[in-house]
Amino acid sequence: MCRGKQQTANSKQQTANSKQQTANSKQQTANSKQQTANSKQHMNKLKQLTTSLVAIVVTLVFISCGSDAATKGGFVVKGKISNSIEKTITLNELTPKGLVLLDTATIEKDGSFELSGKVGEKTFAMINFPKGAVLMVVDSLTDMVLSIDANTPDQFGLKGSDDTEQLRKLLEVNNKYMQGLRTLEAKYAQYNTTVPDAATQQQIRVEYDSIMSGRKNEIQSFVFSGKPNIAAYFATNFLTAEADFSFFDKVDKQFYSLFSNSKYAREHHQRVETLRKTAIGETAPDIVLTDPFGKSIALSSLRGKYVLVDFWASWCKPCRMENPNVVRMYNRFKTKGFDVFSVSLDDNKDAWMKAINDDKLLWTHVSDLKKWNASVVSSYNIESIPFTVLLDKEGKIIAKNLRGAELEKKLTELMP
């Protein structure tokens, strides 16, 4: 998928870059290529999260912190590190805008170190290494002891922080499925430049869906099992708010009252309330934009039809890959009360019109040509494209992000 400016380190995670892969037999080929691209894109989405956590380069202003922080109501993170080529160790807070320095300490000759400082609440933090990172939760009472091998930092020894232990278990769940995706990618690496046959396409799809479904279910199960923990808010980075709104909503309802003083809880609560405006069952926000000929057209003018609102762009390869599917659905169902309302996130009118003509998209098209600054990005909470919203005849949202076979199945149910 093609991603916007935002996302991840926080919720939303949210979860990374994204790679990509024309009817009938050609359509199957396009579908497969799209599925393969989607697989890589999901991997990249998650890799982007990892990148945000592990390899963001930020210009930091170094400050010194006293070693007696614990006695003054601050955190202390100490321990020993082996196989490190660095002379210092740095603890950074994870924020949506990057890393913020908490403390830097010298690594002594015997590998010992002590980091300290003050934070106003439970805070997600990270010690970064070339081969990985140690993620943790610190607060004003933290007195944590770590044992770290710089070659395998994610396998650190830990004493003194139940919050960090829960966060580590969550990361282990996610990493297990990420390894499954890497194995799947390696298994079918030969199809990075060639198109697999129909049987292989289906097998890739089945294996990929199995991994992603297992990952989603286990993460959700982890969050709601055991004692409530701040790690629940970190878990939202691994799922997609639009696709998994019920999970995001449940986190908010179950944990907000317990963690209402946490910035993570407050940010999540605000995000859920915003997402609720475009949740399934709600009336879709109206869109009034101009078509390629300068005519103003409103989404609401299509009331009385089932409408697929398709957010795309000429520069988005997965979107272009999916267009043949949309063309096929439009041609099959247009006489049964179905229409498409395409909203482009282009910023070049010529490229937009060329893509419409090249892909033979014979339905309504609008755009304000502002790319990710388009008004629809915020009103529909768009984090990546292609992104679709299916509306009933009254303009209410009945499904989101349906593509390919899933879209065809849903339209067949609605218009048999």
N, C-alpha and C positions, 0 to 999 in steps of 0.2 A: 504494500500500500504506500501511497505518497503522503508523507507526514507534514504537519504544519510546523510553525515556529516553536510550538510549545512542547510540554510534557516531559515528563519523567524526572527523576530523582525523587519527586513526590508522587502523588497519585496520578493516580492517575496515571509509570510507570509504567505509567502509567507507562510501560508498558508499553524501534526502534528504528529508522533508516528504511529499510524495506527493499527487497529485490523482486523482479517480475519474469513473468514468462509470457480458425476463422471459418449453411449451412451444413449439413448433418455430419459427415465424417470429419470435415474440416472443423466444424464446431466443437466436436469432441476433442480435437487436438488443441483448439484454443482454450477449452475448459481446463484440460490437463495442464497446459502451460501456465494458465492462471493459477491453478491449484498449487503447482510447484512454486510459482512466484509468491503466492500467499504464504506457503510454508516458510520460505526464506524470509519473507517480510515479517512474519511473526517472530522468527529467530532474530532478525535484526532489531525488531522492536524491543525484545528482551536484551539483546546485546547492547542496544542503546542505553537501556537502564543500567546494565553493568558498567558501560563506559562512563555514564554519569556518576556512578558510585566509585569507580576505581581509577579512572584515568582523566578526569577533568583537570585541565591546567588552568589555574587561577592565579592572578597576581595578588599576593597577600601582603599585608603590613604586619610584620612580626612584632609581637608584644611579649613581655616577660610576665610570668606568673609565679607567685611565691610558692615554695615547697610546703608551706604550712596551711594549704587551702582547706584540708579536711577539718582542721580545728576551727576554721572560720566559716564552715558551712559550704564547702565546695567539693568538687569531685577529685578523687585520686585514682589514677590508672597506672599501676606499676607492674613490674615483672621482669622477665628475661627473654632475650631474643637471640637466636642462633642463626648462623649462615647469612648474616646481613653484611652487605658491602657498604652500607651507609653509616655515617658517624652520628647522625641525629635521627630522631623519630618524631613524627608530627601527627597530632590529632586534629581533625577537621570536622566541623558540623556539616551535615548534609542539608542543603536548602534547595528550593526550586531554581534558584539563580546560580547555583554552583557551591563551591566549598568555602566555608568561613573558618578561619583559624581559631582553634581553642587553646592549643599550647604546643610548644616544641621543646624537646629534651635531648640531652646528650646520651648516647649509648655508651656505657662504660666498657672498659676492657673485658670485664666478665660477662658482658651482654645485658647487664641490668639497666633499667631506665625507670623514670618516674615522671608522669604527666599529671598536671593538676590545673585547676581553674574553677570558674564559677559559671553556672548556667541557671536560668530561672525556673526550669521545668525539665521533665524527661525529654531528652534530646537524642536524635539519631546522629551518630558520629562514626568516623572511620579513620583507621590508620592504614595508609596506602603503601603497597609494596609493588615492585615490578612484576611479581608473579601472582598478584591477588591483593586481597585486603581483609582486614579485620573490621567487621561492622559491629557496632555496640550501641547500647543505650546508657547515657550518663545523666545524672541529676545531681542535686546539691548534696545528696547523702552517699553517692557512689564511692566505694572503697574496693576497687577491683584489682585482682591479681591475674596476670596473663602469662602464658608460656607460649612463645611464638617461634616457629621455624620459618624464616623468610622464604624458603622454597615452597612451602605449603601453608601459607598464612591462614587460610580459611579453616584449617584443622587445629586451631589454637586451643590450648588448655585454659580453663577459666575457673575462677573462684570469686564469689562475692557479688554476683549480679544475676538474679533470676530473669530480669527483663532481657538482658543480653543473651541468656541461654535460650529463651523463647524465640528471639529474633534469629539466632543461629539455626534452630530447628526448622523455622520457616524457610530460611535460605536453603537448607539441605533438601527440603521437599521440592523447591523450585529447581534447584540444580540437578536433581535426579531426572526431571523431565527435559531439561535443557540438554542433558547428555543424550537422552533419547532422540531429540531433534538433530543433534550433531551426528549421531549414528545413522539416522535416516538420510540425512543429506549426503553423507559419505557413501552410503549404500547405492544411492541413485545419482552419484556425481557425474556419470557418463551422460546424463540427460541435461546437463547445464547448457550444452550447445546443440543438442539434438532433441527431437520430439519422440517420446516413447509411444509404443503401440497402445491401443485402447485398454487391453488387459492390464498393462503396467500402469497406465494412468489411474485406473481404478484402484489398483493395489496401493499406489502412493497415497491416494486420497484416503483410503481406509486406514492405513498405518498412521498417517498424519493426524487424522481426526481422533484416532484412539489415544494418541499421546496428549493432544491438547485437551481432550475431554477428561482424561485421567488427571492431568495437572490442575485443571480448574476445580474438579471435584475434591481433590485432596487438599488444595489450598483452602477452599471454603470450609471443609471439615475441620482442618487444623484451627482455623480462626475461631470457630464456635465450640470447640471442645476444650475442656479444662477451664482454668480461671481466666477471666478477662485480662487482656494484656495490651499494652500500647502497640505491640507488634502487629495487631490487627490493621492498623492504619498503614503500616508499611506494606502489608499484603495487597492492598488495593493497587499498588504499583504494578503488580503482576497480571492484573485483569483489566478489561476494557470497560469503562464506565457505561457506554451506550449498550454494549452487548450483555453486560452483567449488572444492569441497574438494580435488579432485585437484591443482589448480594451487597452492593454499595448501600442500598436503602436499609438493609437489615443491620449492617455494621453501624450505621448512624443511629437506628432506633435502639439497638441493644447497648451500645457503648457510649453514646454521647453524654448521657447523664452522669456516667462514671468518670469520664475524662473531659468534662466540659471546660476545665481550665487549661486544657492542652491546645496549643496552636494547631496541632495535627487534627484534633477532633473538631475544632471550630472551622478549619479550612474544609474538612471533609463534609461537615454539616452544610456549609454554604454551597458547596459543589452539588450535593444531593438535591438541595432545594432548587438550584438552577436546572439541574437535569430533569427534575420532576415536571417542569413546564413542557418538555418534549418527550415525556414518557408514554409508553403504549397506553392507549385509551384517552389521551389528551387530544384536544383540537390542535392541529399543527399551526404554528405561527405563520401568518400570511407572509408571502414573499411578493413584492411588487418591484420588478426590475425591467429593464429594456431588452428587447430582442436585438438581433444583429442589424435590424433596419431602423432602430431607434424608437420602436413602438413600446409603450409601457404595458406590461402584461402582469396580471395578478394570479397567483396560484389559486386563490379562491374562485376565480372565474371558471375553474374546471369542476366545481361541485356538481354532484350527480353522476360522477364517474369514479371508478377506482383509479387512483393516480400514483404512479411511481415517481417520487421526487428524487432525481439522480444528480448528486453532487460529483462533479468530475472536472477534468481540465485536459487540454490538448497535450500538455507536457507530461501527463501522468500515464506511464506505460500500462500499469494494471487497469486503469480506467479504459484505455484504448483496447486492451485485451478483452475486457468485459463487454464492450459495445456490441459485438456481434450477437451476444446473448440477448441484450436488450432489444436489438432490432428484431430478433426472432420472436421474442415475447410480444412485442408491439404488433407485429404482423399477424400473430396468431390470435390475439385477444382484442384488437382495436374495434372490431365489429360487435364485441360483447360488452362494451362500455368501459374500456380500459384506455388510459392515455399516459403519456410520459411528459414530465416537466423537468427539463434538464437545466441545472444551474451550474455555470462554469466558474471555476476559480482561476481563469486565465487573466493575464494582464496585457495580452497582445491580441487585438481584434482580428487581424489577418490570420494568425495561427489558429484562433478559435473557429473562424468561419471555414478555414481549410479543413480542419478536423471534422467538422459537421458534414461537409460535402464528401470528404474522403471516406468516412465511415457510414455515409448514407443514413443519417439520423433525421428522419422525416417527421419530427414532432416539435413541440414548443421549446425554444431555447432562450435563456435570459442570462445576463451577467452585468455586473457593475465594473468588471475588468480591474478589480483591485486585489486579485490573488488572495492571499491569506488575510488581507485587511478587509475583505468583503463583509458586508453587514450580516450575511447568513452564517458566517463562521461562529459568531458568538450566539446568535439567536437559536441555532441548532446544535450548539456545542460540538462542532466538527473538529476532530483531532487528526483525522487522516482521510484521504480519498483513495479509491471510490467509497462513497458513503450513500446509502439509499434509505428512503423512508417511504413506506407504502401506506396510502391513505384510503379510507373507505369513502362511500359516496357523500358522507356528511363532512368530510375533511378531518376525521379523527385518525390518529396514528394506530395502525393495526400490526405493523411489523417494521423492523429496522434491519438494514444491512443484508437483505436477502439478495443472493446472486445465483446465477446458473440454475442448477437443478432445484435448489431450495425455492427460488423465485417462481420457477415454473410449477412446482408442486402447489405453492400457495395460491397462485393465480388460477390454477385448475380447480382448486377447492372453491374459490370465490365465484368463478365463472365457468362452470362445467359445460 
